[in-house]
Each structure stands twice: as C-alpha cells, then as structure tokens.
Amino acid sequence: MKIVVLGAGLVGGAMAIDLAKEPNFTVTAVDARQEAVDRLAQQAPVAGLTADLSNKPQVAAAIADSDLVISAVPGFMGFATLREIISAGKNVVDISFFNEDAFLLDDLAREKGVTAVVDCGVAPGLCNILAGYVYQQLDQTESYLCLVGGLPQQRRWPFEYKAVFSPIDVLEEYTRPARFVVDGRQVVRPALSDVEIVDLPGVDTLEAFNTDGVRSLMKTLDIPFMKEKTLRYPGHAELMRVFRESGFFDAAPVSVDGQMVSPLALTGKLLFDRWQLGPDETDFTVMQVTLEGRLDGRRLRYTYDILDRFDRETATTSMARTTGYTCTIIARQVAGGLFSQTGICPPEQVGQTPGCFENLKAEYGRRGIQLSETVTELD
C-alpha cells in the first residue's frame, strides 16, 4: 500500500518512520521544508516530497497515488486539508487538532465511501478509544474524566514547559473555550480555568485545568458527566493566563511602528525557540482516564494510566510516541480492514469496534508503551 504522511514534524516524522517498518507499505512524507523530508530519508526508507500543504492543488497532487493518507498538519490547516483528502476519495487517519466540527464532512465522506478517523492522537485519540471501549462494556456509563499532559522531565524557569508538537496548537489549548458535560448538559468554561492540584503515580505534583478535549464524545456517547483537563507543572496556568489577558494570544493584527503584526504569530515564533527540547532534555507523557458506570447491577470504576518517557535509543519524544503511534496503529487497522466504518469516525467508534482496542494495546506493548487498567467495584 502507498501511504502518504502530510507533515514531517516531530510527530509526523515519527509516524512516517513507524509506518516504514511495515514491509507491505511504501511511505512518502510531505512537508514544505526540504530539510525535514531529507532528514527522514536518512533515518528510514521514506520518500520525501516538498509541497505547500495550504495549497489545494499541491495537496491533491501529493496524495493522488496514495491508498491511505495520514494528516499531521497544524490545527489551523487541519479541516481544509481533511476536506481535500476526502474529496479525493482517500481513506485518512488524522491527528490535526482543528477547531471546526469534523462531522460537517460526514456526508461527503459517506458519499465518497471514505473512512476518515479524526482526532486520532493521544488526547483526543487514545482517551476517546478508552471511552468507547468501556462504554461498550458497561450497561450504563455515568462519568468520564481525562487528565493528560506532555511535559519536560526537567523543570526549568520561566515556563517549566516544552512543546514537543506545534506551539500554535499548544496555544489553542490556552485560548479555545473548554466544553464539557455536567448532568447531561453542555457547559462552556474558559480555557485555563478551574485549576486544581493532582497527584498521579510516578510523577511530581501537577496542576490540572480545563481544556476543550471532550469534543466528539458529547455527540457520540450518552454519558451525563464528561470532562478533560490538561496537566502542567504548578504555576504554568497562571503564567499563560497573564499572556492571554495581556493580548499576546490575539490573532487580529495590531499596528506596531506602522507595521501590522499578529500578536499570536509573534508569540508563537518567540515561544517556539524557547519551548524546543534542548540536546540534554527529555519529555514524558502522563494520562489517567477514569470511567464509572454500572454492569450487571454492580457499580464499577475503570481507570487507565499511561506514563511514557522519551526513547533515548531512537531519540523519539514521548509525545511523538504516544500521539504518533496511536495514529499509525489505527492506520494499520484501517489498512488491514479491522476498522472499516465509512464517514467521519471519531476514535471512540474505533474503541467500540470488536478487536480494535485489544490490537491497540498489543501494539503499544510492542513499542514499549505501557497502558495499565484497574477495575474497582464501588458498591
């Protein structure tokens, strides 16, 4: 099969390398940066193609001969890119964190007979798969909570944070209103709100704050209480609120000495340099997903924990592993027919499909990602 990966950044590159290990796949990585595709070609049998992925004809040309497309473009390009892929009649697995409602493309995907798995990273992504899987097991699901974060192993002033994927997408988490469900009703709160201190196994004390992660779950699963919170080192949320309230995350250009400048674009540029992992720095990903509900008259709590760390052997960030490998495993399921539903398919539908979760967990194990499950009877 011919696999095309759109985007060759830290996560896209890791996905291309992972897919290239499959003997039945030929993999092409597409990026606007020549150095990015050249670097991949040196690391794995991956063909490189330079293209402007914001240009519709160039996207169409890049995927014309593909059997399956992986979309790893920045969130602001994600929806338009997904529409082009579906219009071309190509199956796609997408990790782009875009703001638009992917279900707006459902009719088009069904018309084209396309399988389009969206939000297929770690969060959203793995957490949705877990939600869908447990939802299928229980007679009634009462609550869902996801706590998740990607962090540098070393805490360094002033941010105590490093971005191991697109900083613009990180800033989206700090500005996009957070939607969650309380007593069956959608509630909207500002991002970075309701900060609380949490302690999870194997990591220092962290803070958790509201982010817009529930997304498709509000439409697909009947769970009366659902919430996602992002994890950072304590104090980070307050600093980001100061940035936001000072206008540094505003997209609208302002005049500076006669030049029109977007505060968000400038902030992203400045932070990108400061948020990159240094040569001596590593990262980790921590996530805990908890669902409660009833099965055969018993009230149960399902708790899933991941604590994954930078892979020194391959110099692959944990965020690239947990986000990218979730995508490539599901891509293999689509390619092999294990998951074949057409239309826009959020990851919870993968979790509800027999065999998909078990396959995902086994493939995680092959890549050294440990996902633990604890089931507790509550009453």
C-alpha positions in Angstrom: 0.0 0.0 0.0 1.1 3.5 -0.7 0.9 5.7 2.5 1.3 9.4 2.3 2.1 11.4 5.6 1.2 15.1 5.3 3.6 16.9 7.7 7.1 15.8 8.7 7.5 17.5 12.1 8.3 15.8 15.4 5.1 13.7 15.3 4.7 13.4 11.6 8.3 12.2 11.2 7.9 9.6 13.9 4.8 8.3 12.2 6.5 8.0 8.8 9.4 6.1 10.4 7.0 3.7 12.2 4.9 3.1 9.1 8.0 2.5 7.0 8.8 -0.6 9.1 5.8 -2.3 7.6 7.1 -4.4 4.6 3.8 -4.0 2.7 3.9 -0.2 2.9 5.7 2.3 0.8 5.8 5.6 2.7 6.1 9.2 1.4 6.4 12.2 3.8 5.3 15.6 2.5 6.4 18.9 4.1 7.1 22.4 3.0 10.6 22.1 4.5 13.2 20.3 2.4 15.4 19.7 5.4 12.6 17.9 7.2 12.0 15.3 4.4 15.7 14.9 3.8 16.2 14.1 7.5 13.6 11.4 7.3 15.1 9.9 4.2 18.3 9.4 6.1 16.6 7.7 9.0 14.2 5.3 7.3 13.1 4.1 3.8 10.8 7.1 3.4 10.4 9.0 0.2 10.3 12.8 0.5 8.2 15.4 -1.3 8.2 19.1 -0.7 4.8 20.8 -1.1 2.9 23.7 0.4 0.1 21.9 2.3 -2.0 25.0 2.5 -2.3 24.9 -1.3 -5.2 22.7 -2.5 -3.7 21.6 -5.9 -0.4 20.7 -4.2 -2.2 18.6 -1.6 -4.2 16.9 -4.4 -1.1 16.1 -6.3 0.7 14.8 -3.2 -2.0 12.3 -2.4 -3.1 11.3 -5.9 -1.5 7.9 -6.0 -2.0 7.1 -2.3 -4.0 4.3 -0.8 -4.1 5.8 2.7 -3.3 9.3 4.0 -2.0 10.4 7.4 -2.7 14.1 8.2 -0.3 15.6 10.7 -0.7 19.3 9.6 -1.1 22.1 12.2 -4.6 22.6 13.5 -5.3 25.8 11.7 -4.8 23.9 8.4 -6.5 20.6 9.5 -10.1 21.0 8.4 -9.3 22.3 5.0 -6.7 19.6 4.4 -9.1 16.9 5.6 -11.8 18.1 3.2 -9.3 17.9 0.3 -8.3 14.3 1.3 -11.9 13.2 1.5 -12.8 14.9 -1.8 -10.0 12.9 -3.4 -11.7 9.7 -2.2 -8.8 8.7 0.1 -9.0 6.9 3.4 -7.4 9.1 6.1 -6.3 9.0 9.7 -5.9 12.5 11.1 -4.3 13.9 14.2 -4.9 17.6 13.5 -6.4 19.5 16.4 -8.7 21.8 14.4 -11.4 23.9 15.8 -14.1 23.1 13.2 -16.7 20.3 13.6 -15.4 17.3 11.6 -18.9 16.0 11.3 -19.6 18.7 8.7 -17.7 16.5 6.3 -19.6 13.3 7.2 -21.9 13.4 4.2 -19.0 14.0 1.9 -17.0 11.1 3.4 -20.0 8.7 3.1 -20.6 9.8 -0.5 -17.0 9.1 -1.3 -17.0 5.8 0.6 -14.1 7.1 2.7 -13.0 6.0 6.2 -11.9 9.2 8.0 -10.7 8.6 11.5 -10.2 12.1 13.1 -8.7 13.3 16.4 -6.5 10.2 16.4 -3.7 11.1 18.7 -3.3 10.6 22.4 -5.8 13.2 23.7 -8.0 13.5 21.8 -7.5 10.0 20.5 -6.5 7.3 22.9 -8.7 8.7 25.6 -11.7 8.5 23.2 -10.8 4.9 22.3 -10.8 4.0 26.0 -14.2 5.8 26.5 -15.7 3.9 23.6 -14.3 0.6 24.7 -15.6 0.9 28.3 -18.9 2.4 27.1 -19.4 -0.9 25.2 -18.7 -3.0 28.3 -21.0 -1.2 30.7 -24.7 -1.3 30.8 -24.7 2.4 31.8 -21.8 4.8 31.8 -22.1 7.6 34.4 -18.9 9.6 34.1 -15.7 10.2 32.2 -12.7 12.2 33.2 -9.4 12.5 31.3 -6.3 14.1 32.9 -3.5 14.4 30.4 -0.3 16.3 29.7 3.1 16.2 27.9 5.9 17.7 29.9 9.6 18.2 30.1 11.3 15.9 32.5 13.4 18.8 33.8 11.5 21.8 35.2 13.3 25.0 34.0 12.3 28.6 34.6 10.4 30.6 33.4 7.9 28.3 31.7 8.7 24.9 33.2 7.3 23.6 29.9 8.5 22.5 26.4 6.3 22.0 23.4 7.0 18.7 21.6 4.5 19.5 18.9 3.3 22.7 17.1 3.4 25.6 19.6 0.4 27.2 17.8 -1.6 24.1 18.6 -0.5 24.3 22.2 -1.6 27.9 22.4 -5.0 26.8 21.1 -5.4 24.9 24.3 -5.0 28.1 26.2 -7.5 30.1 24.3 -10.2 27.8 22.9 -13.2 27.7 25.3 -13.5 24.3 27.1 -16.6 22.4 26.6 -17.7 19.6 29.0 -20.8 17.9 30.2 -22.5 18.3 33.6 -25.7 16.4 34.4 -26.3 15.7 30.7 -25.9 19.4 29.6 -23.0 21.1 27.8 -21.1 23.6 29.9 -18.6 26.0 28.4 -15.8 27.5 30.6 -12.7 29.5 29.6 -9.6 27.5 28.9 -7.1 27.5 31.8 -10.0 27.7 34.3 -10.8 25.6 37.4 -7.1 24.9 38.3 -6.6 22.1 40.8 -3.6 20.2 42.2 -3.4 16.5 41.3 -1.1 13.6 42.2 -0.7 10.8 39.8 1.5 7.7 40.1 5.2 8.1 39.2 5.2 11.9 38.6 5.6 15.1 40.7 2.6 17.0 41.9 0.9 18.7 38.8 -1.9 21.1 38.2 -4.9 20.4 36.0 -7.1 23.0 34.2 -10.0 22.9 31.8 -9.3 22.4 28.1 -11.5 21.6 25.1 -10.9 17.9 24.9 -14.3 16.2 25.2 -15.2 17.3 21.6 -16.9 14.4 19.7 -17.7 12.5 22.8 -20.5 14.9 23.6 -22.3 13.7 20.4 -21.4 10.1 20.2 -21.7 8.8 23.8 -24.5 9.2 26.3 -22.5 10.0 29.4 -24.0 12.6 31.8 -20.7 13.8 33.2 -17.6 14.3 31.0 -14.6 16.5 31.4 -10.9 16.7 30.2 -8.2 18.6 32.0 -4.6 19.3 30.8 -1.7 18.7 33.1 1.2 21.1 33.7 3.7 21.9 36.4 2.1 24.1 39.1 2.1 27.8 38.1 2.1 27.4 34.4 -1.6 28.1 34.0 -1.4 31.4 35.8 1.5 32.5 33.6 -0.4 31.6 30.5 -3.5 33.5 31.7 -1.3 36.6 32.1 -0.1 36.1 28.5 -3.7 35.6 27.3 -5.2 38.5 29.2 -2.4 40.8 28.0 -3.3 40.2 24.4 -0.3 38.0 23.4 -2.6 35.2 22.1 -4.8 37.5 20.0 -4.9 36.6 16.3 -6.0 40.0 15.0 -3.1 42.2 13.8 -2.1 45.3 15.6 -0.1 48.3 14.4 3.5 48.4 15.7 5.5 51.3 14.3 3.4 51.3 11.2 3.7 47.5 10.6 0.7 45.2 11.1 1.7 42.3 13.4 -0.4 39.4 14.7 0.4 39.0 18.5 -0.4 35.3 18.3 2.0 34.8 15.3 4.8 36.7 17.1 4.2 34.9 20.4 4.2 31.6 18.7 7.5 32.4 16.9 9.2 33.5 20.1 7.9 30.6 22.2 8.8 28.0 19.6 12.5 28.8 20.0 12.2 28.7 23.8 10.0 25.7 24.0 12.1 23.3 22.0 13.7 20.5 23.9 17.4 21.0 24.2 20.0 18.3 23.4 20.1 17.3 27.1 16.4 17.4 27.7 13.7 14.7 27.6 9.9 14.6 27.9 7.2 12.4 29.3 3.5 11.9 28.8 1.1 11.2 31.6 -2.5 10.4 31.3 -5.2 9.0 33.5 -8.7 8.2 32.1 -11.4 7.2 34.6 -14.9 6.0 33.7 -17.6 4.9 36.2 -20.8 3.1 35.5 -22.9 0.0 36.1 -22.6 -3.5 34.9 -25.0 -6.4 36.0 -26.1 -4.3 38.9 -22.6 -3.5 40.1 -21.1 0.0 40.1 -17.6 -0.1 38.6 -14.7 2.3 38.1 -12.3 1.7 35.1 -9.0 3.5 35.5 -6.4 3.6 32.7 -2.9 5.0 33.3 -0.1 5.8 31.0 3.3 7.2 32.0 5.6 7.1 28.9 9.1 8.6 28.6 11.4 9.9 25.9 13.0 7.0 24.0 16.7 7.6 24.2 17.6 4.7 21.9 15.7 6.3 18.9 15.7 9.9 20.2 11.9 9.9 19.9 9.9 12.2 22.1 7.2 10.6 24.3 4.6 12.9 22.8 5.6 11.6 19.3 5.4 8.0 20.6 2.0 8.3 22.3 0.4 10.6 19.7 2.0 9.3 16.6 1.9 5.6 17.3 -1.7 5.7 18.3 -2.3 7.1 14.8 -0.1 4.6 13.0 -1.6 1.6 14.8 -5.1 2.8 13.9 -3.9 3.4 10.3 -2.8 -0.2 10.2 -6.3 -1.3 11.4 -7.8 0.8 8.6 -5.4 -0.6 6.0 -6.0 -4.2 7.1 -9.8 -3.9 7.3 -10.0 -4.3 11.1 -11.7 -0.9 11.2 -13.7 -0.2 8.0 -16.6 2.1 9.0 -17.2 4.8 6.5 -17.8 8.5 7.2 -16.3 10.7 9.8 -15.2 8.4 12.6 -14.0 9.7 15.9 -11.8 7.4 17.9 -14.4 6.3 20.3 -16.0 4.4 17.4 -12.7 2.6 17.0 -12.9 1.6 20.7 -16.4 0.3 20.2 -15.4 -1.9 17.3 -14.5 -5.5 18.4 -10.8 -6.3 18.3 -9.6 -2.8 17.8 -8.7 -1.9 21.4 -7.1 -5.3 22.0 -5.0 -4.8 18.9 -4.0 -1.3 20.0 -2.9 -2.4 23.4 -0.8 -5.2 22.0 0.8 -2.9 19.5 1.5 -0.4 22.3 3.3 -3.2 24.2 5.5 -3.9 21.1 6.6 -0.3 21.2 7.2 -0.2 24.9 4.2 1.9 25.8 2.5 0.6 28.9 -1.2 1.1 29.3 -2.5 -0.2 32.7 -6.1 -1.0 33.5 -7.6 -1.1 37.0 -11.2 -2.1 37.6 -12.7 -1.3 41.1 -16.1 -2.2 42.4 -17.5 0.9 44.1 -20.7 -0.5 45.8 
